[in-house]
């Protein structure tokens, strides 16, 4: 496009187009995450994929995304921001349509990898476009649009997936993702942004960049594969998982070495070794860990324990995420007057503690609307109280240098892939461990010496005899009793997870209060 084209638009209109683009990028990213997560069961059934194979698709998606994030600065220098964002939107839309049209595991995998090639650029591009706005209240407005897109994406993903599942057509949700993809391409055509970014460092050879990215992707695959497979093999083949994890370390170290060689590092780690940035990365890692773990445990609790259909689960989770939108409105109104992070962290981790405490007290007969929805609202409030404030604090001293600022955001978005995967792995392992412990204890209580077992089986047998026939009634009674034991063990395992999460939230609260007290003491 001619650089003068966007300037031909009235200035207020061009400004709003840029805000719309900034919001559309994170919205699309989190929209697709929610859709893919909640459509997993029907997708696997439709394309004849096992859980292990579907898990491998997620691993490959993350590996491709990490490689594209590492290359983003180089791509910007070659293409400019406008062409990069348009290409990313095009790839995202094509990949989504390919997934919707796929009838096999290979076709779905190919579609997801194309989506990763486009979607990987969204979060970094959105934040960099905000930084292109001159320092003024307009830049803070850009941050509000970025966080708003994230908040609405978190809510819209489960809701759209729920609608698609209710209509018995998971493919519709993938086809609809072409709409935000087209919107990104149109907004990028007209929104004002820098066309060309000049490299500051000496040009790096393409062969060296390719070797470094290949090492990064290989090491990332080894680490993410170990995390993803832990839910299947941790208790049966732990040595294999440890081998994959051990392999990841030297390969990732090779990436660090190759990254230093030649001119213009893909990621300038040295310039990011600042206390504020490292602390912020630790908080980001914590938030992503919780996000990944809760993305596993909340649907498990609602579907397997409370017996809700998956489409209803999506509605509950989407409504809970709407609390994040309300939280963001409050936070962005308070931040200009109270920029210190401590009150927002206290509010965020308090909300996480309330969520975990409420869910740790559930029973099988709990009313989801009264007992679960308030906790989901607290979970949504936690994410949007912590993430935007952390972003502002983490990059505060880095945003004056565009290349360093880009590298800082690229590294943060790579961390997100690992943090979410680690959270999902930890939640799965904790759930398997605790539910198996409880199942063993419950099964032991169903021995012939248990005087309540006989009457219970007799009543179940009589009930099934009246509906299914006397010949199959005893087997169905035993099967029903086993299902109740499994459900109870799953509930108790989930309760153990939320007890652990409440202690974790309390620990984070204690650290925040201790840091705030130390800061006040040091300022005297």
Rosetta blueprint (number, residue, H / E / L):
1 X L
2 X L
3 X L
4 X H
5 X H
6 X H
7 X H
8 X L
9 X L
10 X L
11 X H
12 X H
13 X H
14 X H
15 X H
16 X H
17 X H
18 X H
19 X H
20 X H
21 X H
22 X H
23 X H
24 X H
25 X H
26 X H
27 X H
28 X H
29 X H
30 X H
31 X H
32 X H
33 X H
34 X H
35 X H
36 X H
37 X H
38 X H
39 X L
40 X H
41 X H
42 X H
43 X H
44 X H
45 X H
46 X H
47 X H
48 X L
49 X L
50 X L
51 X H
52 X H
53 X H
54 X H
55 X H
56 X H
57 X H
58 X H
59 X H
60 X H
61 X H
62 X H
63 X H
64 X H
65 X H
66 X H
67 X H
68 X H
69 X H
70 X H
71 X H
72 X H
73 X H
74 X H
75 X H
76 X H
77 X H
78 X H
79 X H
80 X L
81 X H
82 X H
83 X H
84 X H
85 X H
86 X H
87 X H
88 X H
89 X H
90 X H
91 X H
92 X H
93 X H
94 X H
95 X H
96 X H
97 X H
98 X H
99 X H
100 X H
101 X H
102 X L
103 X L
104 X L
105 X H
106 X H
107 X H
108 X H
109 X H
110 X H
111 X H
112 X H
113 X H
114 X H
115 X H
116 X H
117 X H
118 X H
119 X H
120 X L
121 X L
122 X H
123 X H
124 X H
125 X H
126 X H
127 X H
128 X H
129 X H
130 X H
131 X H
132 X L
133 X L
134 X L
135 X L
136 X L
137 X H
138 X H
139 X H
140 X H
141 X H
142 X H
143 X H
144 X H
145 X H
146 X H
147 X H
148 X H
149 X H
150 X H
151 X H
152 X H
153 X H
154 X H
155 X H
156 X H
157 X H
158 X H
159 X H
160 X H
161 X H
162 X H
163 X H
164 X H
165 X H
166 X H
167 X L
168 X L
169 X L
170 X L
171 X H
172 X H
173 X H
174 X H
175 X H
176 X H
177 X H
178 X H
179 X H
180 X H
181 X H
182 X H
183 X H
184 X H
185 X H
186 X H
187 X H
188 X H
189 X H
190 X H
191 X L
192 X L
193 X L
194 X L
195 X L
196 X L
197 X L
198 X L
199 X L
200 X L
201 X L
202 X L
203 X L
204 X L
205 X L
206 X H
207 X H
208 X H
209 X H
210 X H
211 X H
212 X H
213 X H
214 X H
215 X H
216 X H
217 X H
218 X H
219 X H
220 X H
221 X H
222 X H
223 X H
224 X H
225 X H
226 X H
227 X H
228 X H
229 X H
230 X H
231 X H
232 X H
233 X H
234 X L
235 X L
236 X L
237 X L
238 X H
239 X H
240 X H
241 X H
242 X H
243 X H
244 X H
245 X H
246 X H
247 X H
248 X H
249 X H
250 X H
251 X H
252 X H
253 X H
254 X H
255 X H
256 X H
257 X H
258 X H
259 X H
260 X H
261 X L
262 X L
263 X L
264 X L
265 X L
266 X L
267 X L
268 X L
269 X L
270 X H
271 X H
272 X H
273 X L
274 X L
275 X H
276 X H
277 X H
278 X H
279 X H
280 X H
281 X H
282 X H
283 X H
284 X H
285 X H
286 X H
287 X H
288 X H
289 X H
290 X H
291 X H
292 X H
293 X H
294 X H
295 X H
296 X H
297 X H
298 X H
299 X H
300 X H
301 X H
302 X H
303 X H
304 X H
305 X H
306 X L
307 X L
308 X L
309 X L
310 X H
311 X H
312 X H
313 X H
314 X H
315 X H
316 X H
317 X H
318 X H
319 X H
320 X H
321 X H
322 X H
323 X H
324 X H
325 X H
326 X H
327 X H
328 X H
329 X H
330 X H
331 X H
332 X H
333 X H
334 X H
335 X H
336 X L
337 X L
338 X L
339 X L
340 X L
341 X L
342 X H
343 X H
344 X H
345 X H
346 X H
347 X H
348 X H
349 X H
350 X H
351 X H
352 X H
353 X H
354 X H
355 X H
356 X H
357 X H
358 X H
359 X H
360 X L
361 X L
362 X L
363 X L
364 X L
365 X L
366 X L
367 X L
368 X H
369 X H
370 X H
371 X H
372 X H
373 X H
374 X H
375 X H
376 X H
377 X H
378 X H
379 X H
380 X H
381 X H
382 X H
383 X H
384 X H
385 X H
386 X H
387 X H
388 X H
389 X H
390 X H
391 X H
392 X H
393 X H
394 X H
395 X L
396 X L
397 X L
398 X L
399 X L
400 X L
401 X L
402 X H
403 X H
404 X H
405 X H
406 X H
407 X H
408 X H
409 X H
410 X H
411 X H
412 X H
413 X H
414 X H
415 X H
416 X H
417 X H
418 X H
419 X H
420 X H
421 X H
422 X H
423 X H
424 X H
425 X H
426 X H
427 X H
428 X H
429 X H
430 X H
431 X H
432 X H
433 X H
434 X H
435 X H
436 X H
437 X H
438 X H
439 X H
440 X H
441 X H
442 X H
443 X H
444 X H
445 X L
446 X L
447 X L
448 X L
449 X L
450 X L
451 X H
452 X H
453 X H
454 X H
455 X H
456 X H
457 X H
458 X H
459 X H
460 X H
461 X H
462 X H
463 X H
464 X H
465 X H
466 X H
467 X H
468 X H
469 X L
470 X H
471 X H
472 X H
473 X H
474 X H
475 X H
476 X H
477 X H
478 X H
479 X H
480 X H
481 X H
482 X H
483 X H
484 X H
485 X H
486 X H
487 X H
488 X H
489 X H
490 X H
491 X H
492 X H
493 X H
494 X H
495 X H
496 X H
497 X H
498 X H
499 X H
500 X H
501 X H
502 X H
503 X H
504 X H
505 X H
506 X H
507 X H
508 X H
509 X H
510 X H
511 X H
512 X H
513 X H
514 X H
515 X H
516 X H
517 X H
518 X H
519 X H
520 X H
521 X H
522 X H
523 X H
524 X L
